[in-house]
């Protein structure tokens, strides 16, 4: 998993911020992430604007830690992230 | 403009929360909103999860109020919102 992910506790979650050069890049990433959510059934909390996306993966209700499936989802998002985040 | 919009000051902004029955509805709304942003060049701050979308339209840098174009954007989003918000 990319070192860009920040793991926090209380509540247990993974957070990552991505920056994009333009809205086109932001929108393309969000569409791919939506596909991933549709297939995996994992729905992070996402906030975005023209050239940024913040992702928060919360542990499931009552769980003390993130599941393997959520960590795999985070890794899958890493493959979609812009390689050179220099927005 | 729908009464669901809340206008706030400091900083001047319009906020609205939408609820959806399922992720498919959420995703469809977000795709249509993205089209609107692409054509209008107006990019609200949006946060979403599986069945909710929060929209914030901030006044432009240095402006004391929202522009007519931003209010028109809010009205356009109203036409995309689910009519029966009973998620």
Backbone of each chain as nested JSON, in Angstrom:
{
  "chains": [
    {"id": "A", "residues": [
      {"number": 1, "name": "UNK", "atoms": {"N": [0.846, -1.199, 0.0], "CA": [0.0, 0.0, 0.0], "C": [0.883, 1.252, 0.0]}},
      {"number": 2, "name": "UNK", "atoms": {"N": [0.435, 2.242, -0.804], "CA": [1.228, 3.462, -0.932], "C": [1.451, 4.118, 0.439]}},
      {"number": 3, "name": "UNK", "atoms": {"N": [2.653, 4.674, 0.641], "CA": [2.928, 5.396, 1.898], "C": [2.073, 6.666, 2.02]}},
      {"number": 4, "name": "UNK", "atoms": {"N": [1.361, 7.018, 0.951], "CA": [0.484, 8.204, 0.985], "C": [-0.728, 7.963, 1.891]}},
      {"number": 5, "name": "UNK", "atoms": {"N": [-1.033, 6.681, 2.147], "CA": [-2.156, 6.401, 3.053], "C": [-1.733, 6.686, 4.497]}},
      {"number": 6, "name": "UNK", "atoms": {"N": [-2.625, 7.325, 5.239], "CA": [-2.386, 7.586, 6.658], "C": [-3.38, 6.732, 7.44]}},
      {"number": 7, "name": "UNK", "atoms": {"N": [-2.857, 5.899, 8.334], "CA": [-3.742, 5.062, 9.158], "C": [-3.976, 5.765, 10.489]}},
      {"number": 8, "name": "UNK", "atoms": {"N": [-5.24, 5.907, 10.839], "CA": [-5.589, 6.566, 12.101], "C": [-6.487, 5.645, 12.928]}},
      {"number": 9, "name": "UNK", "atoms": {"N": [-6.55, 5.943, 14.235], "CA": [-7.407, 5.17, 15.136], "C": [-8.534, 6.066, 15.662]}},
      {"number": 10, "name": "UNK", "atoms": {"N": [-9.484, 5.421, 16.405], "CA": [-10.565, 6.178, 17.036], "C": [-11.229, 7.184, 16.082]}},
      {"number": 11, "name": "UNK", "atoms": {"N": [-12.017, 6.807, 15.119], "CA": [-12.245, 5.418, 14.737], "C": [-11.159, 4.938, 13.768]}},
      {"number": 12, "name": "UNK", "atoms": {"N": [-10.962, 3.626, 13.7], "CA": [-9.942, 3.094, 12.79], "C": [-10.283, 3.413, 11.337]}},
      {"number": 13, "name": "UNK", "atoms": {"N": [-9.306, 4.003, 10.627], "CA": [-9.582, 4.393, 9.239], "C": [-8.268, 4.594, 8.497]}},
      {"number": 14, "name": "UNK", "atoms": {"N": [-8.375, 4.603, 7.158], "CA": [-7.258, 4.916, 6.266], "C": [-7.647, 6.169, 5.491]}},
      {"number": 15, "name": "UNK", "atoms": {"N": [-6.717, 7.092, 5.389], "CA": [-7.001, 8.343, 4.675], "C": [-5.916, 8.595, 3.641]}},
      {"number": 16, "name": "UNK", "atoms": {"N": [-6.331, 9.141, 2.524], "CA": [-5.341, 9.522, 1.523], "C": [-5.861, 10.736, 0.763]}},
      {"number": 17, "name": "UNK", "atoms": {"N": [-4.962, 11.656, 0.384], "CA": [-5.304, 12.822, -0.443], "C": [-4.572, 12.694, -1.774]}},
      {"number": 18, "name": "UNK", "atoms": {"N": [-5.298, 12.937, -2.842], "CA": [-4.688, 12.913, -4.178], "C": [-4.885, 14.267, -4.837]}},
      {"number": 19, "name": "UNK", "atoms": {"N": [-3.878, 14.674, -5.582], "CA": [-3.97, 15.948, -6.307], "C": [-3.867, 15.655, -7.798]}},
      {"number": 20, "name": "UNK", "atoms": {"N": [-4.587, 16.442, -8.586], "CA": [-4.626, 16.24, -10.033], "C": [-4.315, 17.546, -10.745]}},
      {"number": 21, "name": "UNK", "atoms": {"N": [-3.836, 17.452, -11.963], "CA": [-3.467, 18.665, -12.698], "C": [-4.707, 19.419, -13.163]}},
      {"number": 22, "name": "UNK", "atoms": {"N": [-5.77, 18.685, -13.447], "CA": [-6.984, 19.344, -13.946], "C": [-8.223, 18.517, -13.604]}},
      {"number": 23, "name": "UNK", "atoms": {"N": [-9.398, 19.085, -13.894], "CA": [-10.642, 18.407, -13.502], "C": [-10.817, 17.099, -14.267]}},
      {"number": 24, "name": "UNK", "atoms": {"N": [-10.289, 17.086, -15.48], "CA": [-10.415, 15.881, -16.302], "C": [-9.77, 14.691, -15.566]}},
      {"number": 25, "name": "UNK", "atoms": {"N": [-8.575, 14.953, -15.016], "CA": [-7.882, 13.894, -14.268], "C": [-8.656, 13.486, -13.023]}},
      {"number": 26, "name": "UNK", "atoms": {"N": [-9.174, 14.481, -12.313], "CA": [-9.977, 14.208, -11.111], "C": [-11.176, 13.348, -11.473]}},
      {"number": 27, "name": "UNK", "atoms": {"N": [-11.869, 13.748, -12.52], "CA": [-13.101, 13.049, -12.917], "C": [-12.813, 11.62, -13.368]}},
      {"number": 28, "name": "UNK", "atoms": {"N": [-11.708, 11.454, -14.118], "CA": [-11.343, 10.111, -14.59], "C": [-11.068, 9.18, -13.403]}},
      {"number": 29, "name": "UNK", "atoms": {"N": [-10.322, 9.715, -12.427], "CA": [-10.025, 8.9, -11.232], "C": [-11.312, 8.51, -10.514]}},
      {"number": 30, "name": "UNK", "atoms": {"N": [-12.2, 9.492, -10.323], "CA": [-13.457, 9.221, -9.597], "C": [-14.301, 8.176, -10.308]}},
      {"number": 31, "name": "UNK", "atoms": {"N": [-14.295, 8.194, -11.635], "CA": [-15.094, 7.205, -12.387], "C": [-14.517, 5.799, -12.192]}},
      {"number": 32, "name": "UNK", "atoms": {"N": [-13.179, 5.719, -12.202], "CA": [-12.548, 4.406, -11.994], "C": [-12.776, 3.924, -10.557]}},
      {"number": 33, "name": "UNK", "atoms": {"N": [-12.713, 4.856, -9.616], "CA": [-12.955, 4.47, -8.216], "C": [-14.402, 4.005, -8.041]}},
      {"number": 34, "name": "UNK", "atoms": {"N": [-15.314, 4.628, -8.772], "CA": [-16.729, 4.227, -8.709], "C": [-16.903, 2.8, -9.217]}},
      {"number": 35, "name": "UNK", "atoms": {"N": [-16.171, 2.468, -10.282], "CA": [-16.225, 1.087, -10.809], "C": [-15.753, 0.106, -9.751]}},
      {"number": 36, "name": "UNK", "atoms": {"N": [-14.65, 0.462, -9.103], "CA": [-14.096, -0.394, -8.041], "C": [-15.12, -0.582, -6.933]}},
      {"number": 37, "name": "UNK", "atoms": {"N": [-15.783, 0.515, -6.523], "CA": [-16.799, 0.42, -5.458], "C": [-17.94, -0.475, -5.902]}},
      {"number": 38, "name": "UNK", "atoms": {"N": [-18.365, -0.293, -7.154], "CA": [-19.501, -1.073, -7.677], "C": [-19.158, -2.573, -7.609]}},
      {"number": 39, "name": "UNK", "atoms": {"N": [-17.923, -2.942, -7.995], "CA": [-17.554, -4.372, -8.05], "C": [-17.222, -4.934, -6.667]}},
      {"number": 40, "name": "UNK", "atoms": {"N": [-16.657, -4.1, -5.809], "CA": [-16.209, -4.638, -4.508], "C": [-17.262, -4.472, -3.416]}},
      {"number": 41, "name": "UNK", "atoms": {"N": [-18.193, -3.558, -3.639], "CA": [-19.179, -3.271, -2.594], "C": [-18.59, -2.457, -1.459]}},
      {"number": 42, "name": "UNK", "atoms": {"N": [-17.38, -1.929, -1.686], "CA": [-16.717, -1.091, -0.661], "C": [-16.885, 0.371, -1.088]}},
      {"number": 43, "name": "UNK", "atoms": {"N": [-17.423, 1.17, -0.145], "CA": [-17.737, 2.565, -0.487], "C": [-17.053, 3.504, 0.493]}},
      {"number": 44, "name": "UNK", "atoms": {"N": [-15.865, 4.009, 0.124], "CA": [-15.204, 4.957, 1.017], "C": [-15.97, 6.277, 1.044]}},
      {"number": 45, "name": "UNK", "atoms": {"N": [-15.7, 7.087, 2.057], "CA": [-16.194, 8.467, 2.053], "C": [-15.197, 9.274, 1.227]}},
      {"number": 46, "name": "UNK", "atoms": {"N": [-15.703, 9.947, 0.227], "CA": [-14.829, 10.692, -0.689], "C": [-15.267, 12.153, -0.72]}},
      {"number": 47, "name": "UNK", "atoms": {"N": [-14.305, 13.046, -0.671], "CA": [-14.621, 14.454, -0.924], "C": [-13.678, 14.921, -2.027]}},
      {"number": 48, "name": "UNK", "atoms": {"N": [-14.203, 15.799, -2.867], "CA": [-13.382, 16.236, -3.995], "C": [-13.792, 17.637, -4.424]}},
      {"number": 49, "name": "UNK", "atoms": {"N": [-12.877, 18.256, -5.132], "CA": [-13.117, 19.541, -5.761], "C": [-12.55, 19.454, -7.154]}},
      {"number": 50, "name": "UNK", "atoms": {"N": [-12.15, 20.582, -7.722], "CA": [-11.693, 20.549, -9.113], "C": [-10.445, 19.682, -9.285]}},
      {"number": 51, "name": "UNK", "atoms": {"N": [-9.475, 19.845, -8.377], "CA": [-8.219, 19.108, -8.618], "C": [-7.735, 18.337, -7.389]}},
      {"number": 52, "name": "UNK", "atoms": {"N": [-8.653, 17.952, -6.473], "CA": [-8.216, 17.138, -5.332], "C": [-9.273, 16.078, -5.015]}},
      {"number": 53, "name": "UNK", "atoms": {"N": [-8.821, 14.994, -4.428], "CA": [-9.749, 13.97, -3.938], "C": [-9.227, 13.505, -2.579]}},
      {"number": 54, "name": "UNK", "atoms": {"N": [-10.078, 13.532, -1.577], "CA": [-9.739, 12.971, -0.266], "C": [-10.552, 11.693, -0.088]}},
      {"number": 55, "name": "UNK", "atoms": {"N": [-9.853, 10.643, 0.322], "CA": [-10.52, 9.346, 0.497], "C": [-10.388, 8.91, 1.949]}},
      {"number": 56, "name": "UNK", "atoms": {"N": [-11.476, 8.452, 2.539], "CA": [-11.431, 7.895, 3.884], "C": [-12.119, 6.535, 3.878]}},
      {"number": 57, "name": "UNK", "atoms": {"N": [-11.355, 5.52, 4.233], "CA": [-11.911, 4.174, 4.368], "C": [-12.093, 3.9, 5.859]}},
      {"number": 58, "name": "UNK", "atoms": {"N": [-13.344, 3.861, 6.302], "CA": [-13.621, 3.59, 7.714], "C": [-13.757, 2.092, 7.944]}},
      {"number": 59, "name": "UNK", "atoms": {"N": [-13.258, 1.608, 9.086], "CA": [-13.475, 0.202, 9.447], "C": [-14.985, -0.016, 9.527]}},
      {"number": 60, "name": "UNK", "atoms": {"N": [-15.417, -1.22, 9.222], "CA": [-16.833, -1.497, 9.263], "C": [-17.387, -1.349, 10.675]}},
      {"number": 61, "name": "UNK", "atoms": {"N": [-18.676, -1.118, 10.748], "CA": [-19.392, -0.92, 12.025], "C": [-18.937, -1.97, 13.051]}},
      {"number": 62, "name": "UNK", "atoms": {"N": [-18.411, -1.525, 14.165], "CA": [-18.065, -2.451, 15.25], "C": [-16.7, -3.09, 15.101]}},
      {"number": 63, "name": "UNK", "atoms": {"N": [-16.079, -2.96, 13.932], "CA": [-14.763, -3.593, 13.735], "C": [-13.681, -2.714, 14.358]}},
      {"number": 64, "name": "UNK", "atoms": {"N": [-12.642, -3.352, 14.872], "CA": [-11.54, -2.6, 15.51], "C": [-10.471, -2.214, 14.505]}},
      {"number": 65, "name": "UNK", "atoms": {"N": [-10.539, -2.836, 13.334], "CA": [-9.508, -2.542, 12.328], "C": [-10.111, -2.707, 10.938]}},
      {"number": 66, "name": "UNK", "atoms": {"N": [-9.393, -2.217, 9.938], "CA": [-9.874, -2.366, 8.564], "C": [-9.719, -3.821, 8.124]}},
      {"number": 67, "name": "UNK", "atoms": {"N": [-10.613, -4.221, 7.251], "CA": [-10.592, -5.596, 6.757], "C": [-9.533, -5.736, 5.653]}},
      {"number": 68, "name": "UNK", "atoms": {"N": [-9.207, -6.976, 5.341], "CA": [-8.255, -7.223, 4.25], "C": [-8.838, -6.699, 2.935]}},
      {"number": 69, "name": "UNK", "atoms": {"N": [-10.141, -6.868, 2.784], "CA": [-10.798, -6.406, 1.546], "C": [-10.662, -4.882, 1.409]}},
      {"number": 70, "name": "UNK", "atoms": {"N": [-10.749, -4.169, 2.523], "CA": [-10.597, -2.707, 2.464], "C": [-9.161, -2.33, 2.143]}},
      {"number": 71, "name": "UNK", "atoms": {"N": [-8.227, -3.087, 2.691], "CA": [-6.809, -2.792, 2.382], "C": [-6.521, -3.099, 0.915]}},
      {"number": 72, "name": "UNK", "atoms": {"N": [-7.118, -4.18, 0.433], "CA": [-6.944, -4.492, -0.995], "C": [-7.554, -3.371, -1.852]}},
      {"number": 73, "name": "UNK", "atoms": {"N": [-8.68, -2.813, -1.394], "CA": [-9.339, -1.708, -2.117], "C": [-8.406, -0.501, -2.165]}},
      {"number": 74, "name": "UNK", "atoms": {"N": [-7.76, -0.238, -1.039], "CA": [-6.817, 0.895, -0.981], "C": [-5.686, 0.676, -1.984]}},
      {"number": 75, "name": "UNK", "atoms": {"N": [-5.178, -0.548, -2.031], "CA": [-4.085, -0.857, -2.981], "C": [-4.576, -0.699, -4.426]}},
      {"number": 76, "name": "UNK", "atoms": {"N": [-5.809, -1.097, -4.657], "CA": [-6.351, -0.969, -6.022], "C": [-6.465, 0.518, -6.392]}},
      {"number": 77, "name": "UNK", "atoms": {"N": [-6.857, 1.35, -5.438], "CA": [-6.928, 2.793, -5.709], "C": [-5.541, 3.346, -6.028]}},
      {"number": 78, "name": "UNK", "atoms": {"N": [-4.53, 2.799, -5.354], "CA": [-3.156, 3.267, -5.613], "C": [-2.8, 3.107, -7.093]}},
      {"number": 79, "name": "UNK", "atoms": {"N": [-3.297, 2.036, -7.699], "CA": [-2.942, 1.787, -9.114], "C": [-3.62, 2.812, -10.028]}},
      {"number": 80, "name": "UNK", "atoms": {"N": [-4.667, 3.452, -9.512], "CA": [-5.402, 4.445, -10.323], "C": [-4.85, 5.848, -10.114]}},
      {"number": 81, "name": "UNK", "atoms": {"N": [-4.097, 6.017, -9.035], "CA": [-3.639, 7.364, -8.667], "C": [-2.635, 7.869, -9.694]}},
      {"number": 82, "name": "UNK", "atoms": {"N": [-2.602, 9.193, -9.896], "CA": [-1.594, 9.747, -10.806], "C": [-0.217, 9.412, -10.261]}},
      {"number": 83, "name": "UNK", "atoms": {"N": [0.688, 9.006, -11.12], "CA": [2.006, 8.599, -10.617], "C": [2.769, 9.847, -10.165]}},
      {"number": 84, "name": "UNK", "atoms": {"N": [2.651, 10.925, -10.913], "CA": [3.426, 12.119, -10.563], "C": [2.437, 13.129, -9.979]}},
      {"number": 85, "name": "UNK", "atoms": {"N": [2.182, 13.147, -8.64], "CA": [1.151, 14.003, -8.018], "C": [1.724, 15.407, -7.817]}},
      {"number": 86, "name": "UNK", "atoms": {"N": [1.772, 16.144, -8.963], "CA": [2.411, 17.452, -8.795], "C": [1.446, 18.573, -9.138]}},
      {"number": 87, "name": "UNK", "atoms": {"N": [0.177, 18.36, -8.84], "CA": [-0.826, 19.393, -9.204], "C": [-0.51, 20.697, -8.497]}}
    ]},
    {"id": "B", "residues": [
      {"number": 1, "name": "UNK", "atoms": {"N": [-34.746, 28.192, -6.604], "CA": [-33.803, 27.249, -6.047], "C": [-34.486, 26.441, -4.928]}},
      {"number": 2, "name": "UNK", "atoms": {"N": [-34.184, 25.158, -4.865], "CA": [-34.826, 24.313, -3.857], "C": [-34.564, 24.843, -2.451]}},
      {"number": 3, "name": "UNK", "atoms": {"N": [-35.605, 24.746, -1.604], "CA": [-35.429, 25.169, -0.193], "C": [-34.421, 24.273, 0.545]}},
      {"number": 4, "name": "UNK", "atoms": {"N": [-34.017, 23.19, -0.105], "CA": [-33.045, 22.285, 0.532], "C": [-31.66, 22.944, 0.622]}},
      {"number": 5, "name": "UNK", "atoms": {"N": [-31.431, 23.982, -0.202], "CA": [-30.148, 24.689, -0.123], "C": [-30.108, 25.547, 1.127]}},
      {"number": 6, "name": "UNK", "atoms": {"N": [-28.99, 25.516, 1.822], "CA": [-28.793, 26.377, 2.994], "C": [-27.738, 27.407, 2.612]}},
      {"number": 7, "name": "UNK", "atoms": {"N": [-28.082, 28.687, 2.761], "CA": [-27.103, 29.743, 2.461], "C": [-26.427, 30.172, 3.755]}},
      {"number": 8, "name": "UNK", "atoms": {"N": [-25.113, 30.178, 3.729], "CA": [-24.356, 30.568, 4.928], "C": [-23.381, 31.684, 4.553]}},
      {"number": 9, "name": "UNK", "atoms": {"N": [-22.903, 32.382, 5.604], "CA": [-21.917, 33.454, 5.413], "C": [-20.62, 33.051, 6.081]}},
      {"number": 10, "name": "UNK", "atoms": {"N": [-19.57, 33.923, 5.831], "CA": [-18.277, 33.729, 6.49], "C": [-17.798, 32.297, 6.422]}},
      {"number": 11, "name": "UNK", "atoms": {"N": [-17.358, 31.756, 5.269], "CA": [-17.387, 32.415, 3.985], "C": [-18.752, 32.204, 3.318]}},
      {"number": 12, "name": "UNK", "atoms": {"N": [-19.123, 33.102, 2.394], "CA": [-20.417, 32.948, 1.721], "C": [-20.471, 31.659, 0.899]}},
      {"number": 13, "name": "UNK", "atoms": {"N": [-21.513, 30.852, 1.126], "CA": [-21.581, 29.566, 0.425], "C": [-23.028, 29.06, 0.442]}},
      {"number": 14, "name": "UNK", "atoms": {"N": [-23.281, 28.1, -0.46], "CA": [-24.551, 27.384, -0.51], "C": [-24.252, 25.916, -0.234]}},
      {"number": 15, "name": "UNK", "atoms": {"N": [-25.072, 25.314, 0.618], "CA": [-24.848, 23.908, 0.96], "C": [-26.143, 23.134, 0.766]}},
      {"number": 16, "name": "UNK", "atoms": {"N": [-25.996, 21.912, 0.311], "CA": [-27.165, 21.043, 0.199], "C": [-26.742, 19.603, 0.426]}},
      {"number": 17, "name": "UNK", "atoms": {"N": [-27.584, 18.814, 1.096], "CA": [-27.341, 17.386, 1.298], "C": [-28.42, 16.626, 0.541]}},
      {"number": 18, "name": "UNK", "atoms": {"N": [-27.986, 15.599, -0.194], "CA": [-28.949, 14.743, -0.904], "C": [-28.779, 13.309, -0.428]}},
      {"number": 19, "name": "UNK", "atoms": {"N": [-29.902, 12.61, -0.333], "CA": [-29.86, 11.202, 0.07], "C": [-30.391, 10.367, -1.091]}},
      {"number": 20, "name": "UNK", "atoms": {"N": [-29.836, 9.176, -1.237], "CA": [-30.219, 8.288, -2.338], "C": [-30.572, 6.918, -1.791]}},
      {"number": 21, "name": "UNK", "atoms": {"N": [-31.356, 6.181, -2.545], "CA": [-31.788, 4.856, -2.046], "C": [-30.644, 3.847, -2.14]}},
      {"number": 22, "name": "UNK", "atoms": {"N": [-29.789, 4.034, -3.137], "CA": [-28.693, 3.072, -3.318], "C": [-27.507, 3.746, -4.022]}},
      {"number": 23, "name": "UNK", "atoms": {"N": [-26.415, 3.013, -4.124], "CA": [-25.195, 3.609, -4.687], "C": [-25.382, 3.944, -6.171]}},
      {"number": 24, "name": "UNK", "atoms": {"N": [-26.2, 3.154, -6.823], "CA": [-26.453, 3.402, -8.247], "C": [-27.031, 4.814, -8.44]}},
      {"number": 25, "name": "UNK", "atoms": {"N": [-27.971, 5.18, -7.577], "CA": [-28.572, 6.523, -7.645], "C": [-27.548, 7.602, -7.35]}},
      {"number": 26, "name": "UNK", "atoms": {"N": [-26.726, 7.343, -6.321], "CA": [-25.663, 8.289, -5.954], "C": [-24.729, 8.5, -7.124]}},
      {"number": 27, "name": "UNK", "atoms": {"N": [-24.306, 7.387, -7.713], "CA": [-23.317, 7.457, -8.795], "C": [-23.883, 8.174, -10.033]}},
      {"number": 28, "name": "UNK", "atoms": {"N": [-25.161, 7.876, -10.325], "CA": [-25.793, 8.518, -11.49], "C": [-25.859, 10.031, -11.296]}},
      {"number": 29, "name": "UNK", "atoms": {"N": [-26.242, 10.451, -10.076], "CA": [-26.292, 11.894, -9.796], "C": [-24.909, 12.525, -9.963]}},
      {"number": 30, "name": "UNK", "atoms": {"N": [-23.882, 11.867, -9.409], "CA": [-22.52, 12.418, -9.46], "C": [-22.024, 12.553, -10.896]}},
      {"number": 31, "name": "UNK", "atoms": {"N": [-22.39, 11.595, -11.735], "CA": [-21.962, 11.66, -13.142], "C": [-22.624, 12.834, -13.863]}},
      {"number": 32, "name": "UNK", "atoms": {"N": [-23.891, 13.055, -13.555], "CA": [-24.6, 14.184, -14.175], "C": [-24.053, 15.509, -13.65]}},
      {"number": 33, "name": "UNK", "atoms": {"N": [-23.741, 15.545, -12.358], "CA": [-23.175, 16.772, -11.779], "C": [-21.805, 17.055, -12.4]}},
      {"number": 34, "name": "UNK", "atoms": {"N": [-21.061, 15.979, -12.687], "CA": [-19.737, 16.147, -13.311], "C": [-19.885, 16.758, -14.708]}},
      {"number": 35, "name": "UNK", "atoms": {"N": [-20.904, 16.309, -15.435], "CA": [-21.171, 16.894, -16.764], "C": [-21.45, 18.391, -16.633]}},
      {"number": 36, "name": "UNK", "atoms": {"N": [-22.271, 18.725, -15.666], "CA": [-22.613, 20.141, -15.421], "C": [-21.355, 20.941, -15.121]}},
      {"number": 37, "name": "UNK", "atoms": {"N": [-20.488, 20.385, -14.271], "CA": [-19.245, 21.082, -13.926], "C": [-18.371, 21.262, -15.154]}},
      {"number": 38, "name": "UNK", "atoms": {"N": [-18.294, 20.187, -15.967], "CA": [-17.459, 20.234, -17.171], "C": [-17.946, 21.372, -18.088]}},
      {"number": 39, "name": "UNK", "atoms": {"N": [-19.259, 21.488, -18.256], "CA": [-19.801, 22.486, -19.2], "C": [-19.808, 23.894, -18.612]}},
      {"number": 40, "name": "UNK", "atoms": {"N": [-20.012, 24.008, -17.312], "CA": [-20.153, 25.344, -16.709], "C": [-18.829, 25.888, -16.199]}},
      {"number": 41, "name": "UNK", "atoms": {"N": [-17.886, 24.961, -15.942], "CA": [-16.616, 25.396, -15.336], "C": [-16.775, 25.718, -13.862]}},
      {"number": 42, "name": "UNK", "atoms": {"N": [-17.912, 25.323, -13.295], "CA": [-18.163, 25.544, -11.86], "C": [-17.95, 24.214, -11.148]}},
      {"number": 43, "name": "UNK", "atoms": {"N": [-17.088, 24.247, -10.127], "CA": [-16.708, 22.998, -9.437], "C": [-16.99, 23.119, -7.949]}},
      {"number": 44, "name": "UNK", "atoms": {"N": [-18.156, 22.656, -7.513], "CA": [-18.432, 22.693, -6.077], "C": [-17.53, 21.716, -5.339]}},
      {"number": 45, "name": "UNK", "atoms": {"N": [-17.418, 21.898, -4.02], "CA": [-16.787, 20.882, -3.18], "C": [-17.872, 19.852, -2.868]}},
      {"number": 46, "name": "UNK", "atoms": {"N": [-17.586, 18.604, -3.182], "CA": [-18.577, 17.542, -3.003], "C": [-17.995, 16.456, -2.12]}},
      {"number": 47, "name": "UNK", "atoms": {"N": [-18.794, 15.989, -1.176], "CA": [-18.395, 14.785, -0.426], "C": [-19.544, 13.8, -0.555]}},
      {"number": 48, "name": "UNK", "atoms": {"N": [-19.18, 12.52, -0.636], "CA": [-20.224, 11.505, -0.828], "C": [-19.777, 10.187, -0.221]}},
      {"number": 49, "name": "UNK", "atoms": {"N": [-20.771, 9.356, 0.01], "CA": [-20.555, 7.984, 0.451], "C": [-21.504, 7.137, -0.362]}},
      {"number": 50, "name": "UNK", "atoms": {"N": [-21.904, 5.992, 0.161], "CA": [-22.727, 5.078, -0.625], "C": [-24.072, 5.72, -0.998]}},
      {"number": 51, "name": "UNK", "atoms": {"N": [-24.721, 6.385, -0.025], "CA": [-26.083, 6.861, -0.348], "C": [-26.311, 8.333, 0.023]}},
      {"number": 52, "name": "UNK", "atoms": {"N": [-25.22, 9.122, 0.106], "CA": [-25.417, 10.557, 0.381], "C": [-24.452, 11.387, -0.46]}},
      {"number": 53, "name": "UNK", "atoms": {"N": [-24.838, 12.619, -0.732], "CA": [-23.941, 13.567, -1.39], "C": [-24.122, 14.916, -0.69]}},
      {"number": 54, "name": "UNK", "atoms": {"N": [-23.034, 15.504, -0.258], "CA": [-23.054, 16.864, 0.289], "C": [-22.4, 17.782, -0.727]}},
      {"number": 55, "name": "UNK", "atoms": {"N": [-23.053, 18.886, -1.024], "CA": [-22.529, 19.831, -2.014], "C": [-22.301, 21.181, -1.339]}},
      {"number": 56, "name": "UNK", "atoms": {"N": [-21.156, 21.778, -1.584], "CA": [-20.896, 23.133, -1.099], "C": [-20.409, 23.995, -2.254]}},
      {"number": 57, "name": "UNK", "atoms": {"N": [-21.149, 25.044, -2.523], "CA": [-20.749, 26.024, -3.542], "C": [-20.187, 27.243, -2.827]}},
      {"number": 58, "name": "UNK", "atoms": {"N": [-18.885, 27.429, -2.911], "CA": [-18.25, 28.579, -2.26], "C": [-18.237, 29.773, -3.211]}},
      {"number": 59, "name": "UNK", "atoms": {"N": [-18.462, 30.983, -2.669], "CA": [-18.322, 32.191, -3.486], "C": [-16.893, 32.225, -4.015]}},
      {"number": 60, "name": "UNK", "atoms": {"N": [-16.719, 32.817, -5.172], "CA": [-15.375, 32.854, -5.741], "C": [-14.441, 33.678, -4.867]}},
      {"number": 61, "name": "UNK", "atoms": {"N": [-13.16, 33.418, -5.015], "CA": [-12.115, 34.098, -4.241], "C": [-12.39, 35.615, -4.177]}},
      {"number": 62, "name": "UNK", "atoms": {"N": [-12.518, 36.137, -3.005], "CA": [-12.663, 37.592, -2.843], "C": [-14.08, 38.1, -3.022]}},
      {"number": 63, "name": "UNK", "atoms": {"N": [-14.983, 37.25, -3.514], "CA": [-16.371, 37.713, -3.725], "C": [-17.123, 37.667, -2.394]}},
      {"number": 64, "name": "UNK", "atoms": {"N": [-18.064, 38.603, -2.234], "CA": [-18.837, 38.667, -0.98], "C": [-20.103, 37.818, -1.059]}},
      {"number": 65, "name": "UNK", "atoms": {"N": [-20.425, 37.393, -2.285], "CA": [-21.654, 36.594, -2.452], "C": [-21.472, 35.656, -3.64]}},
      {"number": 66, "name": "UNK", "atoms": {"N": [-22.363, 34.71, -3.762], "CA": [-22.315, 33.781, -4.888], "C": [-22.758, 34.5, -6.157]}},
      {"number": 67, "name": "UNK", "atoms": {"N": [-22.184, 34.033, -7.266], "CA": [-22.502, 34.643, -8.557], "C": [-23.834, 34.088, -9.076]}},
      {"number": 68, "name": "UNK", "atoms": {"N": [-24.387, 34.761, -10.077], "CA": [-25.629, 34.27, -10.684], "C": [-25.37, 32.91, -11.328]}},
      {"number": 69, "name": "UNK", "atoms": {"N": [-24.178, 32.775, -11.912], "CA": [-23.844, 31.496, -12.56], "C": [-23.842, 30.363, -11.533]}},
      {"number": 70, "name": "UNK", "atoms": {"N": [-23.347, 30.646, -10.344], "CA": [-23.325, 29.608, -9.296], "C": [-24.752, 29.3, -8.843]}},
      {"number": 71, "name": "UNK", "atoms": {"N": [-25.607, 30.316, -8.748], "CA": [-27.003, 30.06, -8.35], "C": [-27.723, 29.268, -9.447]}},
      {"number": 72, "name": "UNK", "atoms": {"N": [-27.392, 29.593, -10.691], "CA": [-27.984, 28.815, -11.8], "C": [-27.515, 27.359, -11.726]}},
      {"number": 73, "name": "UNK", "atoms": {"N": [-26.24, 27.177, -11.348], "CA": [-25.683, 25.816, -11.203], "C": [-26.456, 25.062, -10.123]}},
      {"number": 74, "name": "UNK", "atoms": {"N": [-26.722, 25.738, -9.02], "CA": [-27.476, 25.097, -7.923], "C": [-28.858, 24.689, -8.419]}},
      {"number": 75, "name": "UNK", "atoms": {"N": [-29.501, 25.566, -9.175], "CA": [-30.842, 25.228, -9.717], "C": [-30.756, 24.046, -10.68]}},
      {"number": 76, "name": "UNK", "atoms": {"N": [-29.686, 24.008, -11.46], "CA": [-29.531, 22.882, -12.386], "C": [-29.352, 21.576, -11.611]}},
      {"number": 77, "name": "UNK", "atoms": {"N": [-28.611, 21.637, -10.514], "CA": [-28.436, 20.426, -9.692], "C": [-29.777, 19.981, -9.113]}},
      {"number": 78, "name": "UNK", "atoms": {"N": [-30.635, 20.953, -8.787], "CA": [-31.957, 20.607, -8.241], "C": [-32.734, 19.717, -9.218]}},
      {"number": 79, "name": "UNK", "atoms": {"N": [-32.536, 19.971, -10.503], "CA": [-33.298, 19.179, -11.488], "C": [-32.782, 17.737, -11.549]}},
      {"number": 80, "name": "UNK", "atoms": {"N": [-31.563, 17.544, -11.063], "CA": [-30.971, 16.192, -11.089], "C": [-31.267, 15.427, -9.809]}},
      {"number": 81, "name": "UNK", "atoms": {"N": [-31.68, 16.17, -8.769], "CA": [-31.856, 15.548, -7.451], "C": [-33.036, 14.593, -7.49]}},
      {"number": 82, "name": "UNK", "atoms": {"N": [-32.969, 13.533, -6.685], "CA": [-34.107, 12.609, -6.618], "C": [-35.325, 13.38, -6.122]}},
      {"number": 83, "name": "UNK", "atoms": {"N": [-36.467, 13.148, -6.711], "CA": [-37.658, 13.926, -6.313], "C": [-38.134, 13.463, -4.95]}},
      {"number": 84, "name": "UNK", "atoms": {"N": [-38.069, 12.163, -4.699], "CA": [-38.549, 11.652, -3.411], "C": [-37.316, 11.262, -2.59]}},
      {"number": 85, "name": "UNK", "atoms": {"N": [-36.733, 12.18, -1.804], "CA": [-35.469, 11.906, -1.094], "C": [-35.772, 11.117, 0.17]}},
      {"number": 86, "name": "UNK", "atoms": {"N": [-36.006, 9.81, -0.035], "CA": [-36.423, 9.072, 1.186], "C": [-35.476, 7.927, 1.458]}},
      {"number": 87, "name": "UNK", "atoms": {"N": [-34.204, 8.164, 1.224], "CA": [-33.199, 7.072, 1.437], "C": [-33.276, 6.569, 2.861]}}
    ]}
  ]
}
